[in-house]
Amino acid sequence: MRKMYVGNIPYSATEQDLRDLFSEYGEIESLKIIKDQFTERSRGFCFIEMVDENDAKKAIATLNGKDFMGKSLTVAEARPQQKRRSFDDRRGGYGGGMGTGRGRR
């Protein structure tokens, strides 16, 4: 567990702001603020991966609930990413639709 979820971050926070905060607890391997794909605006959370697992645990214990730029951070171990279903997975088969096809009376 070296990857952390950080939620409730201010929309104005930059990657550098978060690096400055989390680097006090150890070396950061990666940091990514999640952004809206259309507006490119922050969605208010990020993922941070630290080099050392103990450093990540220390950061979680210390920073969870801490005030950061006027907001109370949520810092926790990141859960493994679940596979997203594709469009075809949701269709169900047999074409779907409104039932307006051949053989309908």
Order of alpha helices (4+ residues) and beta strands (2+ residues): beta-alpha-beta-beta-alpha-beta-beta-beta-alpha
